[in-house]
Amino acid sequence: MGLMEGISKRYARNALSAMNPELVVGLRGLRSKTIFVDSNAALGGNGASWDSAVQSLATAIGLAVADDLILVAPLHVETIVAAAGVVLNKAGVTVIGLGNGNRRPQINFTTVVGADLDITGAGTTMINFRFTGGFDALTGPVNLAAADITLIDIVTEDVTGQATDFIVTTAACDRLRISGWEHRGAAAAGADTALSMVGGDDAVVEDFNIYGNFAVAGIENVTTAQNRLRIGGGTRPSSIWTENAADIAITLVATTTGLIMGPIDIMLQDNAANITEALVGVAVSFFQPLRLVNLAGESSMESNITASTDA
């Protein structure tokens, strides 16, 4: 288990008042500093402790240098109202949200369709955050544009209307890792995808539960092929449930290489010839079990994509 994964599994059991940054990091004598964030704190803090926490992640990243640690309090709320409203641009920074369920820190996007959080610092890690779409037709509120970004234990959620694409990536996102992701999309039409990826090598998307009405797909790779992409194959079964008659769970550029690995459970909208068509990836390999249902009240069948033979 990696350091940050261990933190992710342990943070919920630590009382906020007892948090010691040396214990959180698990090492003494690090040169990096810890910055504390709480939207409910008093004005004028310098971020050096909970008693003097700054009120926004935007302020914290302004104080940070490479490889710093940012701790964000339970029930923190940050509202982003413009494109690049918050930019995480310091390399290697780790941002940990505290709190369970919807008490975890919330980052809400409102006012314009282009409102977004940009991650441009290589090696940035975010753990335990809830991202909410508070404005209809958002065009990529979580925008990933650097190598070695890691998102762990996150929620993306439509609150007002439907985000067109909630998480978007650029070709700079080599070695992206999204692990432990719940997408709470809307049943109503309006979304294209929950995750839209453009290029990038060696990305991993695992341990996800995705729900929405996706006109394109739950997960999409578009425009530029990826190399060695892995979707699924984590520590627990993943799932995609689409309410759209397009019935596409995952669609990839034809020349993208990699693995789509079960167990992944897929719920489709229409009782139609849509089992094979729900997973689109000409140059990737498929590993069962990839289980699909296309009518409520029925049991799943495994994908009928052509199986390998000992030829």
One Martini backbone bead per residue (centre of mass of N, CA, C, O) as a GRO file, in nm:
protein
  311
    1MET     BB    1   0.095   0.036   0.024
    2GLY     BB    2   0.070   0.355  -0.015
    3LEU     BB    3   0.083   0.643   0.145
    4MET     BB    4  -0.186   0.775   0.037
    5GLU     BB    5  -0.362   0.525   0.077
    6GLY     BB    6  -0.328   0.514   0.380
    7ILE     BB    7  -0.451   0.785   0.436
    8SER     BB    8  -0.729   0.732   0.305
    9LYS     BB    9  -0.801   0.497   0.519
   10ARG     BB   10  -0.741   0.682   0.800
   11TYR     BB   11  -0.858   0.976   0.825
   12ALA     BB   12  -1.157   0.922   0.941
   13ARG     BB   13  -1.034   0.840   1.242
   14ASN     BB   14  -0.955   1.141   1.274
   15ALA     BB   15  -0.959   1.399   1.460
   16LEU     BB   16  -0.930   1.721   1.391
   17SER     BB   17  -0.798   1.815   1.671
   18ALA     BB   18  -0.562   1.573   1.633
   19MET     BB   19  -0.413   1.685   1.401
   20ASN     BB   20  -0.088   1.595   1.283
   21PRO     BB   21   0.125   1.651   1.033
   22GLU     BB   22   0.338   1.435   1.106
   23LEU     BB   23   0.130   1.199   1.113
   24VAL     BB   24   0.014   1.223   0.833
   25VAL     BB   25   0.285   1.181   0.684
   26GLY     BB   26   0.491   0.987   0.874
   27LEU     BB   27   0.721   1.213   0.887
   28ARG     BB   28   1.015   1.355   0.989
   29GLY     BB   29   1.181   1.642   0.862
   30LEU     BB   30   1.039   1.778   0.653
   31ARG     BB   31   1.044   2.056   0.437
   32SER     BB   32   0.765   2.057   0.413
   33LYS     BB   33   0.449   2.198   0.443
   34THR     BB   34   0.151   2.286   0.623
   35ILE     BB   35  -0.185   2.360   0.509
   36PHE     BB   36  -0.477   2.523   0.628
   37VAL     BB   37  -0.835   2.461   0.554
   38ASP     BB   38  -1.132   2.685   0.620
   39SER     BB   39  -1.432   2.839   0.550
   40ASN     BB   40  -1.497   2.877   0.882
   41ALA     BB   41  -1.286   3.066   0.928
   42ALA     BB   42  -1.117   3.322   1.009
   43LEU     BB   43  -0.998   3.597   0.918
   44GLY     BB   44  -0.636   3.616   0.862
   45GLY     BB   45  -0.499   3.369   0.802
   46ASN     BB   46  -0.184   3.160   0.741
   47GLY     BB   47  -0.211   2.823   0.755
   48ALA     BB   48  -0.047   2.691   1.018
   49SER     BB   49  -0.339   2.621   1.137
   50TRP     BB   50  -0.650   2.578   1.248
   51ASP     BB   51  -0.658   2.859   1.398
   52SER     BB   52  -0.516   2.978   1.100
   53ALA     BB   53  -0.689   2.931   0.871
   54VAL     BB   54  -0.767   2.932   0.558
   55GLN     BB   55  -1.056   2.975   0.333
   56SER     BB   56  -0.886   2.868   0.073
   57LEU     BB   57  -0.741   2.694  -0.179
   58ALA     BB   58  -0.634   2.934  -0.336
   59THR     BB   59  -0.461   3.042  -0.103
   60ALA     BB   60  -0.293   2.789  -0.044
   61ILE     BB   61  -0.152   2.767  -0.325
   62GLY     BB   62  -0.010   3.046  -0.292
   63LEU     BB   63   0.168   2.935  -0.037
   64ALA     BB   64   0.282   2.714  -0.194
   65VAL     BB   65   0.504   2.454  -0.262
   66ALA     BB   66   0.665   2.207  -0.352
   67ASP     BB   67   0.535   1.926  -0.171
   68ASP     BB   68   0.308   2.011  -0.021
   69LEU     BB   69   0.057   2.023   0.241
   70ILE     BB   70  -0.307   2.003   0.225
   71LEU     BB   71  -0.564   2.077   0.461
   72VAL     BB   72  -0.919   1.998   0.466
   73ALA     BB   73  -1.206   2.060   0.605
   74PRO     BB   74  -1.487   1.984   0.714
   75LEU     BB   75  -1.738   2.159   0.538
   76HIS     BB   76  -1.601   2.270   0.317
   77VAL     BB   77  -1.652   2.556   0.089
   78GLU     BB   78  -1.606   2.598  -0.268
   79THR     BB   79  -1.643   2.858  -0.513
   80ILE     BB   80  -1.662   2.842  -0.871
   81VAL     BB   81  -1.699   3.121  -1.133
   82ALA     BB   82  -1.450   3.042  -1.326
   83ALA     BB   83  -1.208   3.015  -1.523
   84ALA     BB   84  -0.958   2.921  -1.337
   85GLY     BB   85  -1.047   2.965  -1.029
   86VAL     BB   86  -0.856   2.714  -0.975
   87VAL     BB   87  -0.492   2.655  -0.945
   88LEU     BB   88  -0.291   2.365  -0.949
   89ASN     BB   89   0.069   2.458  -0.987
   90LYS     BB   90   0.217   2.268  -0.779
   91ALA     BB   91   0.442   2.043  -0.747
   92GLY     BB   92   0.351   1.763  -0.546
   93VAL     BB   93   0.090   1.828  -0.426
   94THR     BB   94  -0.112   1.757  -0.132
   95VAL     BB   95  -0.474   1.705  -0.106
   96ILE     BB   96  -0.669   1.680   0.194
   97GLY     BB   97  -0.974   1.557   0.283
   98LEU     BB   98  -1.206   1.587   0.543
   99GLY     BB   99  -1.440   1.347   0.592
  100ASN     BB  100  -1.766   1.213   0.558
  101GLY     BB  101  -1.915   1.204   0.290
  102ASN     BB  102  -2.079   1.520   0.277
  103ARG     BB  103  -1.841   1.631   0.477
  104ARG     BB  104  -1.671   1.671   0.273
  105PRO     BB  105  -1.521   1.860   0.070
  106GLN     BB  106  -1.653   2.130  -0.136
  107ILE     BB  107  -1.670   2.183  -0.494
  108ASN     BB  108  -1.825   2.453  -0.662
  109PHE     BB  109  -1.997   2.516  -0.979
  110THR     BB  110  -2.060   2.842  -1.124
  111THR     BB  111  -2.224   3.089  -1.360
  112VAL     BB  112  -2.036   2.923  -1.571
  113VAL     BB  113  -1.950   2.674  -1.797
  114GLY     BB  114  -1.619   2.728  -1.746
  115ALA     BB  115  -1.600   2.644  -1.471
  116ASP     BB  116  -1.279   2.567  -1.297
  117LEU     BB  117  -1.043   2.318  -1.212
  118ASP     BB  118  -0.691   2.337  -1.232
  119ILE     BB  119  -0.442   2.087  -1.310
  120THR     BB  120  -0.075   2.174  -1.358
  121GLY     BB  121   0.071   2.004  -1.146
  122ALA     BB  122   0.296   1.784  -1.116
  123GLY     BB  123   0.197   1.538  -0.888
  124THR     BB  124  -0.088   1.574  -0.808
  125THR     BB  125  -0.293   1.526  -0.506
  126MET     BB  126  -0.632   1.406  -0.443
  127ILE     BB  127  -0.833   1.363  -0.135
  128ASN     BB  128  -1.152   1.365  -0.052
  129PHE     BB  129  -1.374   1.486  -0.274
  130ARG     BB  130  -1.646   1.716  -0.368
  131PHE     BB  131  -1.795   1.767  -0.687
  132THR     BB  132  -2.015   2.036  -0.797
  133GLY     BB  133  -2.285   2.108  -1.016
  134GLY     BB  134  -2.423   2.453  -1.013
  135PHE     BB  135  -2.443   2.431  -1.340
  136ASP     BB  136  -2.534   2.423  -1.651
  137ALA     BB  137  -2.325   2.284  -1.890
  138LEU     BB  138  -2.060   2.199  -1.808
  139THR     BB  139  -1.714   2.173  -1.969
  140GLY     BB  140  -1.499   2.098  -1.722
  141PRO     BB  141  -1.449   2.138  -1.396
  142VAL     BB  142  -1.235   1.900  -1.416
  143ASN     BB  143  -0.900   1.991  -1.502
  144LEU     BB  144  -0.649   1.795  -1.661
  145ALA     BB  145  -0.281   1.916  -1.714
  146ALA     BB  146  -0.085   1.666  -1.610
  147ALA     BB  147   0.141   1.476  -1.474
  148ASP     BB  148   0.076   1.257  -1.214
  149ILE     BB  149  -0.215   1.244  -1.143
  150THR     BB  150  -0.419   1.209  -0.836
  151LEU     BB  151  -0.738   1.048  -0.763
  152ILE     BB  152  -0.899   0.997  -0.440
  153ASP     BB  153  -1.191   0.965  -0.323
  154ILE     BB  154  -1.433   1.072  -0.526
  155VAL     BB  155  -1.686   1.320  -0.616
  156THR     BB  156  -1.927   1.356  -0.877
  157GLU     BB  157  -2.198   1.615  -0.910
  158ASP     BB  158  -2.518   1.675  -0.994
  159VAL     BB  159  -2.728   1.962  -0.906
  160THR     BB  160  -2.742   2.156  -1.168
  161GLY     BB  161  -2.817   1.986  -1.393
  162GLN     BB  162  -2.568   1.911  -1.656
  163ALA     BB  163  -2.278   1.800  -1.725
  164THR     BB  164  -2.119   1.735  -2.005
  165ASP     BB  165  -1.821   1.726  -1.875
  166PHE     BB  166  -1.655   1.668  -1.584
  167ILE     BB  167  -1.396   1.513  -1.665
  168VAL     BB  168  -1.089   1.642  -1.799
  169THR     BB  169  -0.829   1.587  -2.044
  170THR     BB  170  -0.500   1.587  -2.151
  171ALA     BB  171  -0.204   1.494  -2.314
  172ALA     BB  172  -0.038   1.547  -2.033
  173CYS     BB  173  -0.177   1.279  -1.879
  174ASP     BB  174   0.042   1.108  -1.765
  175ARG     BB  175  -0.023   0.875  -1.524
  176LEU     BB  176  -0.302   0.866  -1.455
  177ARG     BB  177  -0.509   0.852  -1.142
  178ILE     BB  178  -0.827   0.690  -1.076
  179SER     BB  179  -0.942   0.613  -0.734
  180GLY     BB  180  -1.234   0.615  -0.617
  181TRP     BB  181  -1.522   0.675  -0.802
  182GLU     BB  182  -1.813   0.892  -0.790
  183HIS     BB  183  -2.093   0.933  -1.015
  184ARG     BB  184  -2.369   1.176  -0.980
  185GLY     BB  185  -2.583   1.180  -1.198
  186ALA     BB  186  -2.836   1.244  -1.413
  187ALA     BB  187  -3.129   1.126  -1.562
  188ALA     BB  188  -3.120   1.348  -1.739
  189ALA     BB  189  -3.051   1.504  -2.005
  190GLY     BB  190  -2.696   1.648  -2.110
  191ALA     BB  191  -2.485   1.443  -2.112
  192ASP     BB  192  -2.192   1.288  -2.234
  193THR     BB  193  -1.988   1.266  -1.978
  194ALA     BB  194  -1.774   1.195  -1.701
  195LEU     BB  195  -1.518   1.111  -1.892
  196SER     BB  196  -1.267   1.299  -2.082
  197MET     BB  197  -1.005   1.181  -2.297
  198VAL     BB  198  -0.683   1.319  -2.415
  199GLY     BB  199  -0.470   1.125  -2.428
  200GLY     BB  200  -0.214   0.976  -2.296
  201ASP     BB  201  -0.018   0.773  -2.078
  202ASP     BB  202  -0.081   0.528  -1.842
  203ALA     BB  203  -0.368   0.516  -1.753
  204VAL     BB  204  -0.592   0.501  -1.454
  205VAL     BB  205  -0.927   0.350  -1.405
  206GLU     BB  206  -1.070   0.282  -1.082
  207ASP     BB  207  -1.307   0.220  -0.870
  208PHE     BB  208  -1.608   0.269  -1.007
  209ASN     BB  209  -1.920   0.479  -1.002
  210ILE     BB  210  -2.149   0.530  -1.275
  211TYR     BB  211  -2.401   0.791  -1.328
  212GLY     BB  212  -2.616   0.854  -1.621
  213ASN     BB  213  -2.691   1.058  -1.924
  214PHE     BB  214  -2.512   0.935  -2.199
  215ALA     BB  215  -2.458   1.030  -2.527
  216VAL     BB  216  -2.168   0.887  -2.543
  217ALA     BB  217  -2.029   0.818  -2.242
  218GLY     BB  218  -1.899   0.752  -1.948
  219ILE     BB  219  -1.629   0.679  -2.106
  220GLU     BB  220  -1.385   0.882  -2.285
  221ASN     BB  221  -1.189   0.867  -2.588
  222VAL     BB  222  -1.054   1.151  -2.765
  223THR     BB  223  -0.879   1.233  -3.073
  224THR     BB  224  -0.646   1.093  -2.885
  225ALA     BB  225  -0.454   0.848  -2.832
  226GLN     BB  226  -0.376   0.582  -2.620
  227ASN     BB  227  -0.133   0.428  -2.400
  228ARG     BB  228  -0.192   0.185  -2.177
  229LEU     BB  229  -0.476   0.169  -2.090
  230ARG     BB  230  -0.673   0.149  -1.775
  231ILE     BB  231  -0.992  -0.010  -1.714
  232GLY     BB  232  -1.007  -0.121  -1.424
  233GLY     BB  233  -0.877  -0.361  -1.200
  234GLY     BB  234  -0.915  -0.337  -0.905
  235THR     BB  235  -1.043  -0.400  -0.569
  236ARG     BB  236  -1.326  -0.365  -0.716
  237PRO     BB  237  -1.612  -0.336  -0.849
  238SER     BB  238  -1.741  -0.184  -1.128
  239SER     BB  239  -1.961   0.088  -1.268
  240ILE     BB  240  -2.220   0.140  -1.532
  241TRP     BB  241  -2.497   0.382  -1.569
  242THR     BB  242  -2.722   0.434  -1.838
  243GLU     BB  243  -3.005   0.647  -1.959
  244ASN     BB  244  -2.915   0.619  -2.255
  245ALA     BB  245  -2.987   0.505  -2.584
  246ALA     BB  246  -2.687   0.471  -2.673
  247ASP     BB  247  -2.541   0.248  -2.486
  248ILE     BB  248  -2.258   0.372  -2.372
  249ALA     BB  249  -1.982   0.317  -2.164
  250ILE     BB  250  -1.723   0.273  -2.364
  251THR     BB  251  -1.502   0.496  -2.560
  252LEU     BB  252  -1.245   0.462  -2.815
  253VAL     BB  253  -0.993   0.509  -2.987
  254ALA     BB  254  -0.895   0.290  -3.226
  255THR     BB  255  -0.566   0.316  -3.136
  256THR     BB  256  -0.606   0.240  -2.859
  257THR     BB  257  -0.430   0.106  -2.587
  258GLY     BB  258  -0.514  -0.179  -2.367
  259LEU     BB  259  -0.740  -0.217  -2.077
  260ILE     BB  260  -1.045  -0.394  -2.004
  261MET     BB  261  -1.137  -0.463  -1.663
  262GLY     BB  262  -1.254  -0.680  -1.460
  263PRO     BB  263  -1.508  -0.602  -1.274
  264ILE     BB  264  -1.789  -0.490  -1.481
  265ASP     BB  265  -2.095  -0.317  -1.443
  266ILE     BB  266  -2.370  -0.289  -1.688
  267MET     BB  267  -2.625  -0.044  -1.753
  268LEU     BB  268  -2.887  -0.033  -1.979
  269GLN     BB  269  -3.169   0.102  -2.137
  270ASP     BB  270  -3.208  -0.098  -2.381
  271ASN     BB  271  -3.388  -0.366  -2.538
  272ALA     BB  272  -3.118  -0.452  -2.733
  273ALA     BB  273  -2.856  -0.443  -2.970
  274ASN     BB  274  -2.605  -0.358  -2.709
  275ILE     BB  275  -2.374  -0.532  -2.591
  276THR     BB  276  -2.129  -0.503  -2.782
  277GLU     BB  277  -2.160  -0.176  -2.819
  278ALA     BB  278  -2.083  -0.071  -2.518
  279LEU     BB  279  -1.782  -0.154  -2.612
  280VAL     BB  280  -1.520   0.064  -2.740
  281GLY     BB  281  -1.218  -0.111  -2.870
  282VAL     BB  282  -1.014  -0.213  -3.111
  283ALA     BB  283  -0.702  -0.215  -2.954
  284VAL     BB  284  -0.808  -0.354  -2.712
  285SER     BB  285  -0.838  -0.545  -2.417
  286PHE     BB  286  -1.058  -0.796  -2.281
  287PHE     BB  287  -1.164  -0.865  -1.935
  288GLN     BB  288  -1.311  -1.081  -1.761
  289PRO     BB  289  -1.581  -0.952  -1.611
  290LEU     BB  290  -1.833  -0.821  -1.844
  291ARG     BB  291  -2.137  -0.700  -1.727
  292LEU     BB  292  -2.474  -0.709  -1.873
  293VAL     BB  293  -2.773  -0.495  -1.880
  294ASN     BB  294  -3.100  -0.414  -2.073
  295LEU     BB  295  -3.314  -0.503  -1.834
  296ALA     BB  296  -3.517  -0.487  -1.599
  297GLY     BB  297  -3.522  -0.809  -1.424
  298GLU     BB  298  -3.250  -0.900  -1.525
  299SER     BB  299  -2.973  -1.072  -1.594
  300SER     BB  300  -2.658  -1.105  -1.660
  301MET     BB  301  -2.411  -1.075  -1.916
  302GLU     BB  302  -2.149  -1.139  -2.089
  303SER     BB  303  -1.955  -1.029  -2.300
  304ASN     BB  304  -1.961  -1.088  -2.675
  305ILE     BB  305  -1.690  -1.052  -2.735
  306THR     BB  306  -1.445  -1.180  -2.892
  307ALA     BB  307  -1.272  -1.456  -2.825
  308SER     BB  308  -1.009  -1.613  -2.758
  309THR     BB  309  -0.780  -1.841  -2.922
  310ASP     BB  310  -0.593  -2.147  -2.986
  311ALA     BB  311  -0.430  -2.056  -3.289
   0.00000   0.00000   0.00000
